[in-house]
Amino acid sequence: MKIAVVAPSCTLSREAAERLEALVAKRGDCELAIHPQCFLSDGHFAGTDDQRLSALIEVMKDPEFGAVWFARGGYGSNRIAEAALKHLPDAARSKLYMGYSDAGFLHAGFHKAGLNVAWGPMPQDLMREGGEVAVSRALDWIVNRDPSALEPDLQSPAMAFNLTVLAALLGTVLEPDFTGVDLLIEDVSEHHYRIDRTMFHVTGSANIRKVARLRLGRVGDIPDNDPDFGRDEVAIVHEWCKRSGVPFGGRADIGHDVLNRVVPFRL
């Protein structure tokens, strides 16, 4: 399989790219094409909106690629997501699209359009301690559809999103149908009060209230709240599920960390 790497959000570090190339060479079961756009910089972003969109469309059109792997998260894919969905090439429908965090904007729109997407580790995760295990897990799914890479308690259909990204895409043209979905959420670097406020918005959605259940992954790097919020992220999510009638399914094995598991939107 030939895998394309593009950066619809932020710039991929050169060191992460070198580590990825070495890992893929050692595996010997796939080919890698890191698009030059991954190393561009335009302020916060990996190139201008036009440059990021052009690179994404280029690899979507190319029939040689069996998968498109988003290089990293950050912020920015929402700025090009709607445009990427216009006039989808036929070759785009035969690929797997993988990433997490900010990639959720593309995942939502692509899944809605009938493309094959999966939540999973990204190349920049190689810069985390223990990141090779996470990236190898992603490759195990991309290349071999290895079931050991999956979040262990998935019920199909399933979707996974960063909570903040999920809240932002609700009500937009990217929003998919959540009816009967095993919905997994996680977040990072958000105060407890912000998690509470976001859960108010998310569980207030009529679409979200159609899920089969909502499960909470890990919420990392939570800043201190002053005064203390008085309840943790599990209590917050459980409370808003109870208030809204959304079944709370407990914990999920996803997060902004090297333990992050793969969640295909279609098993």
Salt bridges, closest charged atoms under 4 A:
GLU15 OE2 - ARG19 NH2 2.55
ASP29 OD2 - ARG27 NH2 2.93
ASP49 OD1 - ARG52 NH1 3.00
ASP49 OD2 - ARG79 NH2 3.07
GLU58 OE1 - HIS35 NE2 3.02
GLU64 OE1 - LYS2 NZ 3.08
ASP125 OD1 - ARG128 NE 2.84
GLU132 OE2 - LYS26 NZ 3.02
ASP140 OD1 - ARG27 NH1 2.95
GLU151 OE2 - ARG215 NH2 2.67
ASP153 OD2 - ARG213 NH2 3.59
ASP182 OD1 - ARG213 NE 2.85
ASP182 OD2 - ARG215 NH1 3.30
GLU186 OE1 - HIS256 ND1 2.63
GLU190 OE1 - ARG194 NE 2.67
GLU233 OE1 - HIS192 NE2 3.00
GLU239 OE1 - ARG231 NE 3.42
GLU239 OE2 - ARG243 NH2 3.08
ASP253 OD1 - ARG218 NH1 2.74
ASP257 OD2 - ARG218 NE 2.57
